[in-house]
């Protein structure tokens, strides 16, 4: 087993000028809700997976981050969870509508 690790990635985005216009290459795709967050979407997915699939509370995940050397405020972790859940809301409703189209389910 290889234990998880936290990796800080810094993208070097150089700006070029051509014919008086600035050219900036795009960074890897990040959902719009995550722009101001300092967390990768894969980190948020891991936090939500731990919370909802493995029933690992946020305060225990916070302790895991501290043990790994990352000092993250509890409020920040809760904010990341809320942002990730809000970003997944559209996907939830799409899946829900497809499931409810089946013959074996009823709407409560």
Rosetta constraint file for C-alpha pairs under 8 A:
AtomPair CA 5 CA 68 HARMONIC 7.09 0.50
AtomPair CA 6 CA 68 HARMONIC 7.34 0.50
AtomPair CA 6 CA 70 HARMONIC 7.73 0.50
AtomPair CA 11 CA 27 HARMONIC 7.61 0.50
AtomPair CA 13 CA 24 HARMONIC 7.17 0.50
AtomPair CA 13 CA 25 HARMONIC 6.69 0.50
AtomPair CA 13 CA 27 HARMONIC 7.60 0.50
AtomPair CA 14 CA 24 HARMONIC 6.66 0.50
AtomPair CA 14 CA 25 HARMONIC 7.44 0.50
AtomPair CA 15 CA 22 HARMONIC 6.61 0.50
AtomPair CA 15 CA 23 HARMONIC 5.73 0.50
AtomPair CA 15 CA 24 HARMONIC 4.87 0.50
AtomPair CA 15 CA 25 HARMONIC 7.46 0.50
AtomPair CA 16 CA 22 HARMONIC 5.66 0.50
AtomPair CA 16 CA 23 HARMONIC 4.99 0.50
AtomPair CA 16 CA 24 HARMONIC 6.52 0.50
AtomPair CA 17 CA 21 HARMONIC 5.45 0.50
AtomPair CA 17 CA 22 HARMONIC 4.51 0.50
AtomPair CA 17 CA 23 HARMONIC 5.90 0.50
AtomPair CA 18 CA 22 HARMONIC 6.48 0.50
AtomPair CA 18 CA 23 HARMONIC 7.20 0.50
AtomPair CA 30 CA 34 HARMONIC 6.49 0.50
AtomPair CA 30 CA 35 HARMONIC 6.91 0.50
AtomPair CA 30 CA 41 HARMONIC 7.25 0.50
AtomPair CA 31 CA 35 HARMONIC 7.08 0.50
AtomPair CA 31 CA 41 HARMONIC 7.99 0.50
AtomPair CA 31 CA 87 HARMONIC 7.94 0.50
AtomPair CA 33 CA 83 HARMONIC 6.62 0.50
AtomPair CA 33 CA 84 HARMONIC 7.94 0.50
AtomPair CA 33 CA 87 HARMONIC 6.63 0.50
AtomPair CA 34 CA 38 HARMONIC 7.89 0.50
AtomPair CA 34 CA 39 HARMONIC 7.49 0.50
AtomPair CA 34 CA 40 HARMONIC 7.82 0.50
AtomPair CA 34 CA 41 HARMONIC 7.35 0.50
AtomPair CA 34 CA 83 HARMONIC 7.36 0.50
AtomPair CA 37 CA 80 HARMONIC 7.47 0.50
AtomPair CA 39 CA 43 HARMONIC 6.33 0.50
AtomPair CA 39 CA 44 HARMONIC 6.97 0.50
AtomPair CA 39 CA 80 HARMONIC 7.77 0.50
AtomPair CA 40 CA 44 HARMONIC 6.64 0.50
AtomPair CA 41 CA 45 HARMONIC 6.11 0.50
AtomPair CA 41 CA 84 HARMONIC 7.94 0.50
AtomPair CA 42 CA 46 HARMONIC 6.15 0.50
AtomPair CA 43 CA 47 HARMONIC 6.25 0.50
AtomPair CA 44 CA 48 HARMONIC 6.22 0.50
AtomPair CA 44 CA 80 HARMONIC 6.53 0.50
AtomPair CA 44 CA 81 HARMONIC 6.76 0.50
AtomPair CA 44 CA 84 HARMONIC 6.35 0.50
AtomPair CA 45 CA 49 HARMONIC 6.01 0.50
AtomPair CA 45 CA 84 HARMONIC 7.55 0.50
AtomPair CA 46 CA 50 HARMONIC 6.08 0.50
AtomPair CA 47 CA 51 HARMONIC 6.13 0.50
AtomPair CA 47 CA 61 HARMONIC 7.54 0.50
AtomPair CA 47 CA 81 HARMONIC 7.34 0.50
AtomPair CA 48 CA 52 HARMONIC 5.89 0.50
AtomPair CA 48 CA 53 HARMONIC 7.74 0.50
AtomPair CA 48 CA 81 HARMONIC 6.71 0.50
AtomPair CA 48 CA 84 HARMONIC 7.94 0.50
AtomPair CA 49 CA 53 HARMONIC 5.18 0.50
AtomPair CA 49 CA 54 HARMONIC 6.74 0.50
AtomPair CA 50 CA 54 HARMONIC 4.93 0.50
AtomPair CA 50 CA 55 HARMONIC 6.26 0.50
AtomPair CA 50 CA 56 HARMONIC 5.37 0.50
AtomPair CA 50 CA 57 HARMONIC 7.89 0.50
AtomPair CA 50 CA 61 HARMONIC 7.95 0.50
AtomPair CA 51 CA 55 HARMONIC 4.86 0.50
AtomPair CA 51 CA 56 HARMONIC 4.70 0.50
AtomPair CA 51 CA 57 HARMONIC 5.72 0.50
AtomPair CA 51 CA 58 HARMONIC 6.82 0.50
AtomPair CA 52 CA 56 HARMONIC 7.38 0.50
AtomPair CA 56 CA 60 HARMONIC 6.57 0.50
AtomPair CA 56 CA 61 HARMONIC 6.87 0.50
AtomPair CA 57 CA 61 HARMONIC 6.49 0.50
AtomPair CA 58 CA 62 HARMONIC 6.05 0.50
AtomPair CA 58 CA 74 HARMONIC 8.00 0.50
AtomPair CA 58 CA 77 HARMONIC 7.47 0.50
AtomPair CA 58 CA 78 HARMONIC 7.59 0.50
AtomPair CA 59 CA 63 HARMONIC 6.34 0.50
AtomPair CA 59 CA 74 HARMONIC 7.38 0.50
AtomPair CA 60 CA 64 HARMONIC 6.31 0.50
AtomPair CA 61 CA 65 HARMONIC 6.32 0.50
AtomPair CA 62 CA 66 HARMONIC 6.30 0.50
AtomPair CA 62 CA 72 HARMONIC 7.11 0.50
AtomPair CA 62 CA 74 HARMONIC 6.91 0.50
AtomPair CA 62 CA 77 HARMONIC 7.62 0.50
AtomPair CA 63 CA 67 HARMONIC 6.15 0.50
AtomPair CA 64 CA 68 HARMONIC 6.23 0.50
AtomPair CA 65 CA 69 HARMONIC 6.33 0.50
AtomPair CA 65 CA 70 HARMONIC 5.17 0.50
AtomPair CA 65 CA 71 HARMONIC 6.76 0.50
AtomPair CA 65 CA 72 HARMONIC 7.29 0.50
AtomPair CA 66 CA 70 HARMONIC 5.10 0.50
AtomPair CA 66 CA 71 HARMONIC 5.38 0.50
AtomPair CA 66 CA 72 HARMONIC 7.41 0.50
AtomPair CA 72 CA 76 HARMONIC 6.67 0.50
AtomPair CA 72 CA 77 HARMONIC 6.99 0.50
AtomPair CA 73 CA 77 HARMONIC 6.53 0.50
AtomPair CA 74 CA 78 HARMONIC 6.33 0.50
AtomPair CA 75 CA 79 HARMONIC 6.06 0.50
AtomPair CA 76 CA 80 HARMONIC 6.18 0.50
AtomPair CA 77 CA 81 HARMONIC 6.34 0.50
AtomPair CA 78 CA 82 HARMONIC 6.26 0.50
AtomPair CA 79 CA 83 HARMONIC 6.13 0.50
AtomPair CA 80 CA 84 HARMONIC 6.11 0.50
AtomPair CA 81 CA 85 HARMONIC 6.07 0.50
AtomPair CA 82 CA 86 HARMONIC 6.07 0.50
AtomPair CA 83 CA 87 HARMONIC 6.16 0.50
AtomPair CA 84 CA 88 HARMONIC 6.34 0.50
AtomPair CA 85 CA 89 HARMONIC 6.40 0.50
AtomPair CA 88 CA 92 HARMONIC 6.26 0.50
AtomPair CA 89 CA 93 HARMONIC 6.42 0.50
AtomPair CA 90 CA 94 HARMONIC 6.26 0.50
AtomPair CA 91 CA 95 HARMONIC 6.20 0.50
AtomPair CA 92 CA 96 HARMONIC 6.00 0.50
AtomPair CA 93 CA 97 HARMONIC 6.08 0.50
AtomPair CA 94 CA 98 HARMONIC 6.43 0.50
AtomPair CA 95 CA 99 HARMONIC 6.19 0.50
AtomPair CA 96 CA 100 HARMONIC 6.14 0.50
AtomPair CA 97 CA 101 HARMONIC 6.38 0.50
AtomPair CA 98 CA 102 HARMONIC 7.26 0.50
AtomPair CA 99 CA 105 HARMONIC 7.52 0.50
AtomPair CA 100 CA 105 HARMONIC 5.96 0.50
AtomPair CA 100 CA 106 HARMONIC 6.98 0.50
AtomPair CA 100 CA 107 HARMONIC 7.32 0.50
AtomPair CA 101 CA 105 HARMONIC 7.99 0.50
